[in-house]
Amino acid sequence: MKPQKVLLVLLIFSALFQICLAQETPQARLVDDFGKPCSEDLMARFDNYFRQLNNDPTATGYIVFYGDKSTEGTNLNFIRYLTIYPNRWLDKTRLSLLRSENRDAIKIQFWVAPAGANPPKVE
């Protein structure tokens, strides 16, 4: 075989080897998605969320908040609660609140992003 062909075959094998062994970037996963909860329901959801975050000490938690477009005061109260309550249980460097555009009703999402994952995309 000619040296050029050998080199070409080696380059192709090298590229295929890298593609086959390349690891996919980890993805953030949605843990919970719910509307306006009562306080007891929200605390129970937080407890479940914290358990899942604690299962991976390197993961980051994201709370995505979609407010109600008709009641900004209620939105601000929810945001205060969503940022104060977790700080009692979790290192605040592991949790971020992402505010999205207001909608017809309040919607809250809990996400877990493993190390190396991008934050969830907010609409």
C-alpha positions as CSV (number, residue, x, y, z in Angstrom):
1,M,0.0,0.0,0.0
2,K,1.1,3.5,-0.7
3,P,2.1,5.7,2.3
4,Q,-0.7,8.2,1.4
5,K,-3.4,5.5,1.5
6,V,-2.1,4.2,4.9
7,L,-2.1,7.7,6.3
8,L,-5.6,8.3,5.0
9,V,-6.8,5.0,6.5
10,L,-5.2,5.9,9.9
11,L,-6.8,9.3,9.8
12,I,-10.2,7.8,9.2
13,F,-9.8,5.2,11.9
14,S,-8.6,8.0,14.3
15,A,-11.7,10.1,13.5
16,L,-14.1,7.2,14.0
17,F,-12.4,6.2,17.2
18,Q,-12.8,9.7,18.6
19,I,-16.4,9.9,17.6
20,C,-17.2,6.6,19.1
21,L,-15.5,7.3,22.4
22,A,-16.6,11.0,22.7
23,Q,-18.9,11.5,25.7
24,E,-22.1,13.4,25.3
25,T,-22.5,16.6,27.2
26,P,-24.7,16.0,30.2
27,Q,-28.2,17.5,30.1
28,A,-30.3,19.2,32.8
29,R,-33.4,17.2,33.6
30,L,-36.8,18.4,34.7
31,V,-37.6,17.0,38.1
32,D,-41.0,18.8,38.8
33,D,-43.3,21.0,36.9
34,F,-46.4,22.5,38.7
35,G,-48.7,25.5,39.0
36,K,-49.4,27.7,41.9
37,P,-49.2,25.4,45.0
38,C,-50.3,25.8,48.6
39,S,-47.5,26.2,51.1
40,E,-47.6,22.6,52.3
41,D,-47.5,21.2,48.7
42,L,-44.6,23.5,47.9
43,M,-42.6,22.4,51.0
44,A,-43.2,18.7,50.1
45,R,-42.0,19.4,46.5
46,F,-38.9,21.2,47.8
47,D,-38.1,18.2,50.1
48,N,-38.3,15.8,47.2
49,Y,-36.2,18.2,45.0
50,F,-33.5,18.6,47.7
51,R,-33.3,14.8,48.0
52,Q,-32.6,14.5,44.3
53,L,-30.1,17.3,44.4
54,N,-28.3,15.7,47.3
55,N,-28.0,12.4,45.4
56,D,-25.5,14.2,43.2
57,P,-23.3,16.6,45.3
58,T,-21.8,18.0,42.1
59,A,-25.1,18.9,40.5
60,T,-26.7,22.4,40.3
61,G,-30.3,23.0,40.9
62,Y,-32.4,25.5,38.9
63,I,-35.8,26.8,39.8
64,V,-37.6,28.3,36.8
65,F,-40.4,30.7,37.7
66,Y,-43.1,31.8,35.3
67,G,-45.2,34.5,37.0
68,D,-48.9,35.4,36.6
69,K,-49.1,38.4,34.3
70,S,-52.1,39.8,36.3
71,T,-50.5,39.8,39.8
72,E,-46.9,41.0,40.0
73,G,-47.1,41.4,43.8
74,T,-47.9,37.7,44.1
75,N,-45.1,36.9,41.7
76,L,-42.6,38.8,43.9
77,N,-43.8,37.1,47.1
78,F,-43.3,33.7,45.4
79,I,-39.8,34.6,44.2
80,R,-38.9,35.7,47.8
81,Y,-40.1,32.4,49.2
82,L,-38.4,30.4,46.5
83,T,-35.1,32.1,47.2
84,I,-35.3,32.1,51.1
85,Y,-36.7,28.6,51.8
86,P,-34.0,26.6,50.1
87,N,-31.2,28.5,51.8
88,R,-32.1,26.8,55.0
89,W,-31.4,23.3,53.6
90,L,-28.9,23.7,50.7
91,D,-25.7,25.5,49.9
92,K,-26.9,28.5,48.0
93,T,-24.1,28.2,45.5
94,R,-25.8,25.0,44.2
95,L,-29.2,26.6,43.5
96,S,-30.2,29.4,41.0
97,L,-33.6,31.0,40.3
98,L,-34.3,31.7,36.7
99,R,-37.2,34.1,36.0
100,S,-39.1,33.8,32.8
101,E,-41.8,35.8,31.1
102,N,-45.2,36.0,32.9
103,R,-48.1,33.9,31.7
104,D,-51.7,33.4,32.4
105,A,-50.9,31.5,35.6
106,I,-47.9,30.8,37.8
107,K,-45.8,27.9,36.8
108,I,-42.7,26.6,38.7
109,Q,-40.2,24.1,37.4
110,F,-37.4,22.3,39.4
111,W,-34.4,21.2,37.3
112,V,-31.2,19.3,38.2
113,A,-28.1,19.9,36.1
114,P,-25.3,17.4,36.5
115,A,-21.7,18.8,36.5
116,G,-20.9,20.1,33.0
117,A,-24.5,20.5,32.0
118,N,-25.9,23.8,30.7
119,P,-28.7,25.4,32.6
120,P,-32.2,24.8,31.3
121,K,-33.4,27.1,28.5
122,V,-36.0,29.5,29.7
123,E,-38.7,30.6,27.3
